[in-house]
Amino acid sequence: MIRRIAIPVENGRLCSHFGHCKFFYVALVNEKSVLSEEIVKPPKHEPGLYPAWVAEKGATIVIAGGMGEKAQELFRKENIELYIGAELKDPKDLVIDFLNDKLKTGTNSCNHS
């Protein structure tokens, strides 16, 4: 199955707060490998905008460091799987970890709604 994974990035690594990212790393993957990857500049951040924008990009999975409850709810409405509390590292490494069932997630670094 081919899927798209979106990861908010800043300075080449996972951005710790989803809504503050400058770019998104978007990877097209199959069960075992990364087929293509791109860095995309999102529209200007407004509350509630990113979930619909990510869905328009065709992503069905988001890997994030921190994300507010409202954003999580909006992603669920878009049928996008969320993996929150991921390590702050290179986004391709996070995708490879995900594909190999080694993605580590932990505490949501965002504590607002």
WOCOR-V221053 format. One record per residue. N is the residue number from 0. RES is the residue in three letters. D_CENTER is the distance of its C-alpha to the mean C-alpha in Angstrom with 1 decimal. Layout:
<<N,RES,D_CENTER> <N,RES,D_CENTER>>
This chain:
<<0,MET,18.6> <1,ILE,16.4> <2,ARG,12.8> <3,ARG,9.9> <4,ILE,6.5> <5,ALA,4.0> <6,ILE,3.0> <7,PRO,5.3> <8,VAL,8.5> <9,GLU,12.1> <10,ASN,15.1> <11,GLY,13.6> <12,ARG,11.5> <13,LEU,8.5> <14,CYS,9.4> <15,SER,10.8> <16,HIS,10.6> <17,PHE,7.8> <18,GLY,10.7> <19,HIS,12.4> <20,CYS,10.4> <21,LYS,12.6> <22,PHE,10.6> <23,PHE,7.5> <24,TYR,7.8> <25,VAL,8.1> <26,ALA,10.0> <27,LEU,12.6> <28,VAL,13.7> <29,ASN,16.7> <30,GLU,17.6> <31,LYS,18.5> <32,SER,17.2> <33,VAL,15.1> <34,LEU,17.0> <35,SER,15.7> <36,GLU,13.2> <37,GLU,13.0> <38,ILE,12.1> <39,VAL,12.1> <40,LYS,13.3> <41,PRO,12.3> <42,PRO,15.3> <43,LYS,16.8> <44,HIS,15.0> <45,GLU,16.9> <46,PRO,16.2> <47,GLY,14.9> <48,LEU,14.2> <49,TYR,10.5> <50,PRO,10.1> <51,ALA,12.9> <52,TRP,12.0> <53,VAL,8.7> <54,ALA,11.1> <55,GLU,13.7> <56,LYS,11.8> <57,GLY,12.1> <58,ALA,8.7> <59,THR,9.5> <60,ILE,6.6> <61,VAL,3.2> <62,ILE,3.5> <63,ALA,4.8> <64,GLY,8.4> <65,GLY,10.0> <66,MET,10.0> <67,GLY,13.3> <68,GLU,14.9> <69,LYS,15.4> <70,ALA,11.8> <71,GLN,11.3> <72,GLU,14.5> <73,LEU,13.6> <74,PHE,10.5> <75,ARG,13.1> <76,LYS,15.6> <77,GLU,13.5> <78,ASN,13.5> <79,ILE,9.8> <80,GLU,9.3> <81,LEU,7.5> <82,TYR,7.7> <83,ILE,8.5> <84,GLY,10.8> <85,ALA,9.6> <86,GLU,12.0> <87,LEU,11.9> <88,LYS,12.5> <89,ASP,12.2> <90,PRO,8.9> <91,LYS,11.4> <92,ASP,12.9> <93,LEU,9.8> <94,VAL,9.8> <95,ILE,13.5> <96,ASP,13.6> <97,PHE,11.7> <98,LEU,14.2> <99,ASN,17.0> <100,ASP,16.2> <101,LYS,16.1> <102,LEU,12.6> <103,LYS,13.8> <104,THR,12.4> <105,GLY,14.7> <106,THR,15.4> <107,ASN,13.1> <108,SER,13.9> <109,CYS,14.2> <110,ASN,17.5> <111,HIS,18.1> <112,SER,17.9>>
